[in-house]
Amino acid sequence: MAKLTRLGVLFTAKLLGVAMTVAGLIAGILYAFGGAFYELFTGTLNTGTLLAFGALIGMPIIFGAIGLVAGAVSAVLYNFAAKLFGGIELDFDQEG
């Protein structure tokens, strides 16, 4: 039985920031191309289409920043709770 008693704040923030950046890129692609296809089929191409493609840049940046902050805050909160109540108990099965 092993206990996870501490998370690295910077590492957790970077990890969640990168993961959320990827999620933001996927969401931006879906949003941009979904909006473009909708406007192509309805025949109403306008500046909204151009702004939708701005989501390809904006959403990864916003998602990444939120992930960075959320990762840091959650690591700090986990470290505080682990000091008070102990860490998460983990079972590792070593075969070898």
C-alpha positions as CSV (number, residue, x, y, z in Angstrom):
1,M,0.0,0.0,0.0
2,A,1.4,3.3,-1.1
3,K,0.1,6.8,-0.3
4,L,0.1,9.8,-2.6
5,T,0.8,12.6,-0.1
6,R,1.8,15.4,-2.4
7,L,1.3,16.7,-5.9
8,G,3.8,19.0,-7.6
9,V,2.0,22.2,-8.2
10,L,3.9,23.3,-11.3
11,F,3.8,19.9,-12.8
12,T,0.1,19.4,-12.2
13,A,-0.6,22.9,-13.6
14,K,1.4,22.2,-16.8
15,L,-0.1,18.8,-17.3
16,L,-3.7,20.1,-17.0
17,G,-2.8,23.1,-19.1
18,V,-1.6,21.0,-21.9
19,A,-4.5,18.6,-21.7
20,M,-7.0,21.4,-21.8
21,T,-5.2,23.1,-24.7
22,V,-5.7,19.9,-26.7
23,A,-9.3,19.8,-25.7
24,G,-9.6,23.5,-26.7
25,L,-8.1,22.7,-30.1
26,I,-10.5,19.9,-30.7
27,A,-13.5,22.1,-29.5
28,G,-12.2,25.0,-31.7
29,I,-12.0,22.7,-34.8
30,L,-15.5,21.4,-34.2
31,Y,-16.9,24.8,-33.6
32,A,-15.2,26.4,-36.6
33,F,-16.0,23.8,-39.2
34,G,-19.4,23.1,-37.8
35,G,-20.3,26.8,-38.1
36,A,-18.8,27.0,-41.6
37,F,-20.7,23.9,-42.8
38,Y,-23.9,25.3,-41.4
39,E,-23.4,28.6,-43.1
40,L,-22.4,27.0,-46.4
41,F,-25.6,24.9,-46.4
42,T,-27.8,27.8,-45.5
43,G,-26.1,30.2,-47.9
44,T,-25.4,32.9,-45.4
45,L,-21.6,33.3,-45.4
46,N,-20.7,36.5,-43.4
47,T,-18.2,37.8,-40.9
48,G,-19.5,35.3,-38.3
49,T,-17.8,32.6,-40.4
50,L,-14.5,34.4,-40.0
51,L,-15.0,34.8,-36.3
52,A,-15.8,31.1,-36.0
53,F,-12.4,30.3,-37.4
54,G,-10.9,32.6,-34.7
55,A,-12.0,29.9,-32.3
56,L,-9.1,27.8,-33.7
57,I,-6.8,30.2,-32.0
58,G,-8.9,31.5,-29.2
59,M,-10.3,28.3,-27.7
60,P,-7.0,26.5,-27.1
61,I,-5.6,29.7,-25.5
62,I,-8.5,30.1,-23.2
63,F,-8.9,26.4,-22.4
64,G,-5.1,26.2,-21.7
65,A,-5.1,29.2,-19.4
66,I,-8.1,27.9,-17.5
67,G,-6.4,24.4,-17.3
68,L,-3.2,25.9,-16.0
69,V,-5.0,27.8,-13.2
70,A,-7.3,24.9,-12.3
71,G,-4.3,22.5,-12.2
72,A,-2.4,24.8,-9.8
73,V,-5.4,25.4,-7.6
74,S,-6.4,21.7,-7.4
75,A,-2.8,20.7,-6.6
76,V,-2.6,23.2,-3.8
77,L,-6.0,22.1,-2.4
78,Y,-5.0,18.4,-2.7
79,N,-1.7,19.0,-0.8
80,F,-3.5,20.9,1.9
81,A,-6.1,18.1,2.3
82,A,-3.5,15.4,2.2
83,K,-1.7,17.1,5.2
84,L,-4.9,17.1,7.2
85,F,-6.4,13.7,6.3
86,G,-3.6,11.7,4.7
87,G,-3.1,11.0,1.0
88,I,-4.8,8.7,-1.4
89,E,-4.0,5.1,-0.8
90,L,-2.9,3.2,-3.8
91,D,-2.3,-0.5,-4.4
92,F,0.4,-1.5,-6.8
93,D,0.7,-5.1,-8.0
94,Q,4.2,-5.9,-9.0
95,E,4.6,-8.9,-11.2
96,G,8.0,-9.9,-12.1
